Amino acid sequence: MGFFVWNLSTQWIGALKTSVYIYVSPIVTVVLSVLILKERLTVRLVIGAVLILTGLVISQKRSKASDMK
């Protein structure tokens, strides 16, 4: 099912935008595990989420800057 949805989303929004969403999935996993499974939110999880989001922001700024050239 996951591959089916991945292929559909690639067709709808393109491969580059779809690849960004794959990096957000660990953050969604952490949030849902805290909310649904009542797992503890640790400092490691928060730091990991911040690092992932920071990397995404940096990569998107670079790709937008290269598109403008």
PDB file of N, CA, C and O in Angstrom:
ATOM      1  N   MET A   1       0.822  -1.185   0.000  1.00  0.00           N
ATOM      2  CA  MET A   1       0.000   0.000   0.000  1.00  0.00           C
ATOM      3  C   MET A   1       0.874   1.259   0.000  1.00  0.00           C
ATOM      4  O   MET A   1       0.562   2.239  -0.676  1.00  0.00           O
ATOM      5  N   GLY A   2       1.956   1.222   0.755  1.00  0.00           N
ATOM      6  CA  GLY A   2       2.850   2.374   0.827  1.00  0.00           C
ATOM      7  C   GLY A   2       3.454   2.731  -0.521  1.00  0.00           C
ATOM      8  O   GLY A   2       3.541   3.906  -0.878  1.00  0.00           O
ATOM      9  N   PHE A   3       3.873   1.710  -1.272  1.00  0.00           N
ATOM     10  CA  PHE A   3       4.453   1.972  -2.589  1.00  0.00           C
ATOM     11  C   PHE A   3       3.405   2.501  -3.557  1.00  0.00           C
ATOM     12  O   PHE A   3       3.709   3.336  -4.408  1.00  0.00           O
ATOM     13  N   PHE A   4       2.200   2.031  -3.434  1.00  0.00           N
ATOM     14  CA  PHE A   4       1.108   2.512  -4.290  1.00  0.00           C
ATOM     15  C   PHE A   4       0.864   4.000  -4.051  1.00  0.00           C
ATOM     16  O   PHE A   4       0.757   4.776  -5.000  1.00  0.00           O
ATOM     17  N   VAL A   5       0.777   4.390  -2.790  1.00  0.00           N
ATOM     18  CA  VAL A   5       0.556   5.797  -2.453  1.00  0.00           C
ATOM     19  C   VAL A   5       1.759   6.636  -2.880  1.00  0.00           C
ATOM     20  O   VAL A   5       1.602   7.763  -3.350  1.00  0.00           O
ATOM     21  N   TRP A   6       2.955   6.084  -2.713  1.00  0.00           N
ATOM     22  CA  TRP A   6       4.171   6.789  -3.133  1.00  0.00           C
ATOM     23  C   TRP A   6       4.142   7.063  -4.643  1.00  0.00           C
ATOM     24  O   TRP A   6       4.445   8.173  -5.082  1.00  0.00           O
ATOM     25  N   ASN A   7       3.781   6.062  -5.419  1.00  0.00           N
ATOM     26  CA  ASN A   7       3.706   6.239  -6.870  1.00  0.00           C
ATOM     27  C   ASN A   7       2.632   7.250  -7.266  1.00  0.00           C
ATOM     28  O   ASN A   7       2.849   8.062  -8.166  1.00  0.00           O
ATOM     29  N   LEU A   8       1.493   7.209  -6.613  1.00  0.00           N
ATOM     30  CA  LEU A   8       0.444   8.193  -6.899  1.00  0.00           C
ATOM     31  C   LEU A   8       0.900   9.610  -6.574  1.00  0.00           C
ATOM     32  O   LEU A   8       0.689  10.537  -7.356  1.00  0.00           O
ATOM     33  N   SER A   9       1.521   9.764  -5.423  1.00  0.00           N
ATOM     34  CA  SER A   9       1.959  11.100  -5.030  1.00  0.00           C
ATOM     35  C   SER A   9       3.062  11.611  -5.950  1.00  0.00           C
ATOM     36  O   SER A   9       3.134  12.811  -6.217  1.00  0.00           O
ATOM     37  N   THR A  10       3.912  10.729  -6.433  1.00  0.00           N
ATOM     38  CA  THR A  10       4.943  11.138  -7.388  1.00  0.00           C
ATOM     39  C   THR A  10       4.312  11.629  -8.681  1.00  0.00           C
ATOM     40  O   THR A  10       4.798  12.589  -9.280  1.00  0.00           O
ATOM     41  N   GLN A  11       3.258  10.997  -9.111  1.00  0.00           N
ATOM     42  CA  GLN A  11       2.565  11.431 -10.322  1.00  0.00           C
ATOM     43  C   GLN A  11       1.854  12.768 -10.103  1.00  0.00           C
ATOM     44  O   GLN A  11       1.826  13.609 -11.002  1.00  0.00           O
ATOM     45  N   TRP A  12       1.284  12.964  -8.920  1.00  0.00           N
ATOM     46  CA  TRP A  12       0.494  14.168  -8.656  1.00  0.00           C
ATOM     47  C   TRP A  12       1.362  15.410  -8.449  1.00  0.00           C
ATOM     48  O   TRP A  12       1.101  16.458  -9.039  1.00  0.00           O
ATOM     49  N   ILE A  13       2.401  15.288  -7.604  1.00  0.00           N
ATOM     50  CA  ILE A  13       3.170  16.486  -7.258  1.00  0.00           C
ATOM     51  C   ILE A  13       4.613  16.456  -7.739  1.00  0.00           C
ATOM     52  O   ILE A  13       5.331  17.441  -7.566  1.00  0.00           O
ATOM     53  N   GLY A  14       5.055  15.369  -8.330  1.00  0.00           N
ATOM     54  CA  GLY A  14       6.415  15.292  -8.850  1.00  0.00           C
ATOM     55  C   GLY A  14       7.376  14.632  -7.867  1.00  0.00           C
ATOM     56  O   GLY A  14       7.127  14.558  -6.664  1.00  0.00           O
ATOM     57  N   ALA A  15       8.472  14.161  -8.428  1.00  0.00           N
ATOM     58  CA  ALA A  15       9.435  13.395  -7.636  1.00  0.00           C
ATOM     59  C   ALA A  15      10.166  14.255  -6.605  1.00  0.00           C
ATOM     60  O   ALA A  15      10.420  13.797  -5.491  1.00  0.00           O
ATOM     61  N   LEU A  16      10.505  15.485  -6.958  1.00  0.00           N
ATOM     62  CA  LEU A  16      11.259  16.321  -6.022  1.00  0.00           C
ATOM     63  C   LEU A  16      10.451  16.666  -4.777  1.00  0.00           C
ATOM     64  O   LEU A  16      10.962  16.569  -3.661  1.00  0.00           O
ATOM     65  N   LYS A  17       9.220  17.060  -4.955  1.00  0.00           N
ATOM     66  CA  LYS A  17       8.389  17.388  -3.793  1.00  0.00           C
ATOM     67  C   LYS A  17       8.057  16.144  -2.985  1.00  0.00           C
ATOM     68  O   LYS A  17       7.984  16.200  -1.757  1.00  0.00           O
ATOM     69  N   THR A  18       7.856  15.032  -3.661  1.00  0.00           N
ATOM     70  CA  THR A  18       7.552  13.791  -2.956  1.00  0.00           C
ATOM     71  C   THR A  18       8.732  13.349  -2.100  1.00  0.00           C
ATOM     72  O   THR A  18       8.544  12.837  -0.997  1.00  0.00           O
ATOM     73  N   SER A  19       9.941  13.543  -2.603  1.00  0.00           N
ATOM     74  CA  SER A  19      11.120  13.123  -1.838  1.00  0.00           C
ATOM     75  C   SER A  19      11.282  13.936  -0.566  1.00  0.00           C
ATOM     76  O   SER A  19      11.838  13.438   0.413  1.00  0.00           O
ATOM     77  N   VAL A  20      10.806  15.178  -0.559  1.00  0.00           N
ATOM     78  CA  VAL A  20      10.860  15.980   0.666  1.00  0.00           C
ATOM     79  C   VAL A  20       9.978  15.355   1.743  1.00  0.00           C
ATOM     80  O   VAL A  20      10.360  15.312   2.912  1.00  0.00           O
ATOM     81  N   TYR A  21       8.811  14.874   1.355  1.00  0.00           N
ATOM     82  CA  TYR A  21       7.882  14.314   2.332  1.00  0.00           C
ATOM     83  C   TYR A  21       8.396  13.031   2.970  1.00  0.00           C
ATOM     84  O   TYR A  21       7.997  12.702   4.087  1.00  0.00           O
ATOM     85  N   ILE A  22       9.269  12.302   2.289  1.00  0.00           N
ATOM     86  CA  ILE A  22       9.799  11.068   2.874  1.00  0.00           C
ATOM     87  C   ILE A  22      10.653  11.384   4.103  1.00  0.00           C
ATOM     88  O   ILE A  22      10.746  10.572   5.024  1.00  0.00           O
ATOM     89  N   TYR A  23      11.274  12.561   4.116  1.00  0.00           N
ATOM     90  CA  TYR A  23      12.110  12.929   5.248  1.00  0.00           C
ATOM     91  C   TYR A  23      11.287  13.422   6.431  1.00  0.00           C
ATOM     92  O   TYR A  23      11.799  13.492   7.548  1.00  0.00           O
ATOM     93  N   VAL A  24      10.041  13.759   6.209  1.00  0.00           N
ATOM     94  CA  VAL A  24       9.173  14.205   7.291  1.00  0.00           C
ATOM     95  C   VAL A  24       8.541  13.010   8.020  1.00  0.00           C
ATOM     96  O   VAL A  24       8.023  13.165   9.126  1.00  0.00           O
ATOM     97  N   SER A  25       8.580  11.844   7.418  1.00  0.00           N
ATOM     98  CA  SER A  25       7.912  10.687   8.014  1.00  0.00           C
ATOM     99  C   SER A  25       8.448  10.308   9.394  1.00  0.00           C
ATOM    100  O   SER A  25       7.648   9.900  10.236  1.00  0.00           O
ATOM    101  N   PRO A  26       9.759  10.416   9.685  1.00  0.00           N
ATOM    102  CA  PRO A  26      10.179  10.118  11.068  1.00  0.00           C
ATOM    103  C   PRO A  26       9.572  11.073  12.091  1.00  0.00           C
ATOM    104  O   PRO A  26       9.284  10.677  13.221  1.00  0.00           O
ATOM    105  N   ILE A  27       9.379  12.322  11.699  1.00  0.00           N
ATOM    106  CA  ILE A  27       8.785  13.294  12.621  1.00  0.00           C
ATOM    107  C   ILE A  27       7.318  12.951  12.869  1.00  0.00           C
ATOM    108  O   ILE A  27       6.836  13.035  13.998  1.00  0.00           O
ATOM    109  N   VAL A  28       6.623  12.569  11.821  1.00  0.00           N
ATOM    110  CA  VAL A  28       5.223  12.150  11.962  1.00  0.00           C
ATOM    111  C   VAL A  28       5.146  10.905  12.855  1.00  0.00           C
ATOM    112  O   VAL A  28       4.246  10.777  13.685  1.00  0.00           O
ATOM    113  N   THR A  29       6.088  10.011  12.673  1.00  0.00           N
ATOM    114  CA  THR A  29       6.126   8.798  13.492  1.00  0.00           C
ATOM    115  C   THR A  29       6.299   9.133  14.968  1.00  0.00           C
ATOM    116  O   THR A  29       5.622   8.559  15.821  1.00  0.00           O
ATOM    117  N   VAL A  30       7.197  10.051  15.269  1.00  0.00           N
ATOM    118  CA  VAL A  30       7.423  10.447  16.666  1.00  0.00           C
ATOM    119  C   VAL A  30       6.173  11.079  17.250  1.00  0.00           C
ATOM    120  O   VAL A  30       5.761  10.738  18.359  1.00  0.00           O
ATOM    121  N   VAL A  31       5.571  11.993  16.514  1.00  0.00           N
ATOM    122  CA  VAL A  31       4.375  12.681  17.012  1.00  0.00           C
ATOM    123  C   VAL A  31       3.250  11.685  17.265  1.00  0.00           C
ATOM    124  O   VAL A  31       2.600  11.723  18.310  1.00  0.00           O
ATOM    125  N   LEU A  32       3.024  10.794  16.305  1.00  0.00           N
ATOM    126  CA  LEU A  32       1.947   9.820  16.477  1.00  0.00           C
ATOM    127  C   LEU A  32       2.240   8.820  17.592  1.00  0.00           C
ATOM    128  O   LEU A  32       1.323   8.396  18.295  1.00  0.00           O
ATOM    129  N   SER A  33       3.503   8.441  17.762  1.00  0.00           N
ATOM    130  CA  SER A  33       3.824   7.507  18.843  1.00  0.00           C
ATOM    131  C   SER A  33       3.610   8.151  20.212  1.00  0.00           C
ATOM    132  O   SER A  33       3.220   7.481  21.168  1.00  0.00           O
ATOM    133  N   VAL A  34       3.868   9.452  20.295  1.00  0.00           N
ATOM    134  CA  VAL A  34       3.624  10.151  21.566  1.00  0.00           C
ATOM    135  C   VAL A  34       2.125  10.283  21.819  1.00  0.00           C
ATOM    136  O   VAL A  34       1.658  10.062  22.937  1.00  0.00           O
ATOM    137  N   LEU A  35       1.369  10.647  20.775  1.00  0.00           N
ATOM    138  CA  LEU A  35      -0.064  10.870  20.947  1.00  0.00           C
ATOM    139  C   LEU A  35      -0.866   9.581  21.095  1.00  0.00           C
ATOM    140  O   LEU A  35      -1.733   9.477  21.961  1.00  0.00           O
ATOM    141  N   ILE A  36      -0.571   8.607  20.248  1.00  0.00           N
ATOM    142  CA  ILE A  36      -1.387   7.384  20.220  1.00  0.00           C
ATOM    143  C   ILE A  36      -0.869   6.320  21.179  1.00  0.00           C
ATOM    144  O   ILE A  36      -1.639   5.733  21.939  1.00  0.00           O
ATOM    145  N   LEU A  37       0.439   6.075  21.142  1.00  0.00           N
ATOM    146  CA  LEU A  37       1.005   5.002  21.957  1.00  0.00           C
ATOM    147  C   LEU A  37       1.435   5.459  23.340  1.00  0.00           C
ATOM    148  O   LEU A  37       1.864   4.652  24.164  1.00  0.00           O
ATOM    149  N   LYS A  38       1.317   6.763  23.592  1.00  0.00           N
ATOM    150  CA  LYS A  38       1.674   7.345  24.889  1.00  0.00           C
ATOM    151  C   LYS A  38       3.137   7.106  25.243  1.00  0.00           C
ATOM    152  O   LYS A  38       3.475   6.904  26.409  1.00  0.00           O
ATOM    153  N   GLU A  39       4.008   7.129  24.224  1.00  0.00           N
ATOM    154  CA  GLU A  39       5.439   7.003  24.480  1.00  0.00           C
ATOM    155  C   GLU A  39       5.973   8.326  24.997  1.00  0.00           C
ATOM    156  O   GLU A  39       5.382   9.381  24.766  1.00  0.00           O
ATOM    157  N   ARG A  40       7.086   8.261  25.695  1.00  0.00           N
ATOM    158  CA  ARG A  40       7.678   9.474  26.252  1.00  0.00           C
ATOM    159  C   ARG A  40       8.433  10.238  25.180  1.00  0.00           C
ATOM    160  O   ARG A  40       9.126   9.646  24.352  1.00  0.00           O
ATOM    161  N   LEU A  41       8.297  11.542  25.200  1.00  0.00           N
ATOM    162  CA  LEU A  41       9.042  12.407  24.296  1.00  0.00           C
ATOM    163  C   LEU A  41      10.372  12.733  24.963  1.00  0.00           C
ATOM    164  O   LEU A  41      10.410  13.408  25.991  1.00  0.00           O
ATOM    165  N   THR A  42      11.463  12.249  24.374  1.00  0.00           N
ATOM    166  CA  THR A  42      12.779  12.438  24.967  1.00  0.00           C
ATOM    167  C   THR A  42      13.533  13.563  24.257  1.00  0.00           C
ATOM    168  O   THR A  42      13.145  14.014  23.179  1.00  0.00           O
ATOM    169  N   VAL A  43      14.600  13.991  24.882  1.00  0.00           N
ATOM    170  CA  VAL A  43      15.437  15.039  24.303  1.00  0.00           C
ATOM    171  C   VAL A  43      16.031  14.567  22.979  1.00  0.00           C
ATOM    172  O   VAL A  43      16.136  15.348  22.033  1.00  0.00           O
ATOM    173  N   ARG A  44      16.415  13.310  22.908  1.00  0.00           N
ATOM    174  CA  ARG A  44      16.963  12.754  21.664  1.00  0.00           C
ATOM    175  C   ARG A  44      15.970  12.866  20.510  1.00  0.00           C
ATOM    176  O   ARG A  44      16.349  13.231  19.396  1.00  0.00           O
ATOM    177  N   LEU A  45      14.725  12.559  20.769  1.00  0.00           N
ATOM    178  CA  LEU A  45      13.710  12.637  19.726  1.00  0.00           C
ATOM    179  C   LEU A  45      13.505  14.072  19.258  1.00  0.00           C
ATOM    180  O   LEU A  45      13.355  14.327  18.063  1.00  0.00           O
ATOM    181  N   VAL A  46      13.500  14.994  20.191  1.00  0.00           N
ATOM    182  CA  VAL A  46      13.324  16.404  19.836  1.00  0.00           C
ATOM    183  C   VAL A  46      14.523  16.898  19.025  1.00  0.00           C
ATOM    184  O   VAL A  46      14.352  17.577  18.012  1.00  0.00           O
ATOM    185  N   ILE A  47      15.729  16.561  19.467  1.00  0.00           N
ATOM    186  CA  ILE A  47      16.925  16.971  18.728  1.00  0.00           C
ATOM    187  C   ILE A  47      16.922  16.373  17.328  1.00  0.00           C
ATOM    188  O   ILE A  47      17.259  17.058  16.362  1.00  0.00           O
ATOM    189  N   GLY A  48      16.552  15.124  17.209  1.00  0.00           N
ATOM    190  CA  GLY A  48      16.475  14.492  15.897  1.00  0.00           C
ATOM    191  C   GLY A  48      15.477  15.175  14.986  1.00  0.00           C
ATOM    192  O   GLY A  48      15.755  15.390  13.807  1.00  0.00           O
ATOM    193  N   ALA A  49      14.321  15.516  15.520  1.00  0.00           N
ATOM    194  CA  ALA A  49      13.295  16.197  14.732  1.00  0.00           C
ATOM    195  C   ALA A  49      13.776  17.575  14.288  1.00  0.00           C
ATOM    196  O   ALA A  49      13.544  17.982  13.150  1.00  0.00           O
ATOM    197  N   VAL A  50      14.440  18.283  15.179  1.00  0.00           N
ATOM    198  CA  VAL A  50      14.971  19.605  14.832  1.00  0.00           C
ATOM    199  C   VAL A  50      16.033  19.488  13.745  1.00  0.00           C
ATOM    200  O   VAL A  50      16.057  20.294  12.814  1.00  0.00           O
ATOM    201  N   LEU A  51      16.901  18.503  13.852  1.00  0.00           N
ATOM    202  CA  LEU A  51      17.930  18.304  12.834  1.00  0.00           C
ATOM    203  C   LEU A  51      17.322  17.973  11.470  1.00  0.00           C
ATOM    204  O   LEU A  51      17.780  18.477  10.445  1.00  0.00           O
ATOM    205  N   ILE A  52      16.301  17.134  11.461  1.00  0.00           N
ATOM    206  CA  ILE A  52      15.632  16.785  10.206  1.00  0.00           C
ATOM    207  C   ILE A  52      14.994  18.017   9.583  1.00  0.00           C
ATOM    208  O   ILE A  52      15.158  18.266   8.389  1.00  0.00           O
ATOM    209  N   LEU A  53      14.271  18.783  10.381  1.00  0.00           N
ATOM    210  CA  LEU A  53      13.625  19.986   9.857  1.00  0.00           C
ATOM    211  C   LEU A  53      14.641  21.017   9.385  1.00  0.00           C
ATOM    212  O   LEU A  53      14.427  21.680   8.370  1.00  0.00           O
ATOM    213  N   THR A  54      15.744  21.157  10.114  1.00  0.00           N
ATOM    214  CA  THR A  54      16.794  22.085   9.702  1.00  0.00           C
ATOM    215  C   THR A  54      17.398  21.666   8.370  1.00  0.00           C
ATOM    216  O   THR A  54      17.628  22.498   7.493  1.00  0.00           O
ATOM    217  N   GLY A  55      17.647  20.395   8.227  1.00  0.00           N
ATOM    218  CA  GLY A  55      18.178  19.894   6.949  1.00  0.00           C
ATOM    219  C   GLY A  55      17.224  20.121   5.796  1.00  0.00           C
ATOM    220  O   GLY A  55      17.650  20.471   4.695  1.00  0.00           O
ATOM    221  N   LEU A  56      15.940  19.926   6.038  1.00  0.00           N
ATOM    222  CA  LEU A  56      14.948  20.171   4.992  1.00  0.00           C
ATOM    223  C   LEU A  56      14.893  21.641   4.597  1.00  0.00           C
ATOM    224  O   LEU A  56      14.812  21.968   3.413  1.00  0.00           O
ATOM    225  N   VAL A  57      14.936  22.520   5.582  1.00  0.00           N
ATOM    226  CA  VAL A  57      14.898  23.956   5.291  1.00  0.00           C
ATOM    227  C   VAL A  57      16.132  24.359   4.483  1.00  0.00           C
ATOM    228  O   VAL A  57      16.020  25.094   3.501  1.00  0.00           O
ATOM    229  N   ILE A  58      17.301  23.882   4.893  1.00  0.00           N
ATOM    230  CA  ILE A  58      18.532  24.212   4.169  1.00  0.00           C
ATOM    231  C   ILE A  58      18.489  23.681   2.748  1.00  0.00           C
ATOM    232  O   ILE A  58      18.848  24.387   1.806  1.00  0.00           O
ATOM    233  N   SER A  59      18.054  22.448   2.591  1.00  0.00           N
ATOM    234  CA  SER A  59      18.023  21.866   1.242  1.00  0.00           C
ATOM    235  C   SER A  59      17.025  22.572   0.343  1.00  0.00           C
ATOM    236  O   SER A  59      17.272  22.716  -0.854  1.00  0.00           O
ATOM    237  N   GLN A  60      15.909  23.015   0.891  1.00  0.00           N
ATOM    238  CA  GLN A  60      14.913  23.712   0.080  1.00  0.00           C
ATOM    239  C   GLN A  60      15.381  25.120  -0.285  1.00  0.00           C
ATOM    240  O   GLN A  60      15.090  25.598  -1.381  1.00  0.00           O
ATOM    241  N   LYS A  61      16.095  25.785   0.608  1.00  0.00           N
ATOM    242  CA  LYS A  61      16.631  27.104   0.283  1.00  0.00           C
ATOM    243  C   LYS A  61      17.665  26.999  -0.834  1.00  0.00           C
ATOM    244  O   LYS A  61      17.695  27.838  -1.735  1.00  0.00           O
ATOM    245  N   ARG A  62      18.503  25.985  -0.780  1.00  0.00           N
ATOM    246  CA  ARG A  62      19.521  25.799  -1.816  1.00  0.00           C
ATOM    247  C   ARG A  62      18.890  25.488  -3.155  1.00  0.00           C
ATOM    248  O   ARG A  62      19.331  26.005  -4.182  1.00  0.00           O
ATOM    249  N   SER A  63      17.855  24.642  -3.161  1.00  0.00           N
ATOM    250  CA  SER A  63      17.242  24.287  -4.436  1.00  0.00           C
ATOM    251  C   SER A  63      16.496  25.476  -5.027  1.00  0.00           C
ATOM    252  O   SER A  63      16.465  25.632  -6.247  1.00  0.00           O
ATOM    253  N   LYS A  64      15.897  26.315  -4.190  1.00  0.00           N
ATOM    254  CA  LYS A  64      15.210  27.509  -4.690  1.00  0.00           C
ATOM    255  C   LYS A  64      16.218  28.513  -5.231  1.00  0.00           C
ATOM    256  O   LYS A  64      15.958  29.168  -6.240  1.00  0.00           O
ATOM    257  N   ALA A  65      17.363  28.640  -4.571  1.00  0.00           N
ATOM    258  CA  ALA A  65      18.391  29.569  -5.029  1.00  0.00           C
ATOM    259  C   ALA A  65      18.972  29.118  -6.366  1.00  0.00           C
ATOM    260  O   ALA A  65      19.258  29.949  -7.228  1.00  0.00           O
ATOM    261  N   SER A  66      19.149  27.815  -6.544  1.00  0.00           N
ATOM    262  CA  SER A  66      19.683  27.317  -7.819  1.00  0.00           C
ATOM    263  C   SER A  66      18.646  27.411  -8.936  1.00  0.00           C
ATOM    264  O   SER A  66      19.015  27.509 -10.106  1.00  0.00           O
ATOM    265  N   ASP A  67      17.358  27.385  -8.598  1.00  0.00           N
ATOM    266  CA  ASP A  67      16.310  27.547  -9.601  1.00  0.00           C
ATOM    267  C   ASP A  67      16.274  28.960 -10.145  1.00  0.00           C
ATOM    268  O   ASP A  67      15.888  29.164 -11.296  1.00  0.00           O
ATOM    269  N   MET A  68      16.670  29.948  -9.340  1.00  0.00           N
ATOM    270  CA  MET A  68      16.606  31.328  -9.745  1.00  0.00           C
ATOM    271  C   MET A  68      17.721  31.709 -10.701  1.00  0.00           C
ATOM    272  O   MET A  68      17.612  32.714 -11.404  1.00  0.00           O
ATOM    273  N   LYS A  69      18.795  30.923 -10.741  1.00  0.00           N
ATOM    274  CA  LYS A  69      19.936  31.240 -11.620  1.00  0.00           C
ATOM    275  C   LYS A  69      19.636  30.987 -13.063  1.00  0.00           C
ATOM    276  O   LYS A  69      20.493  31.205 -13.920  1.00  0.00           O
TER     277      LYS A  69
END
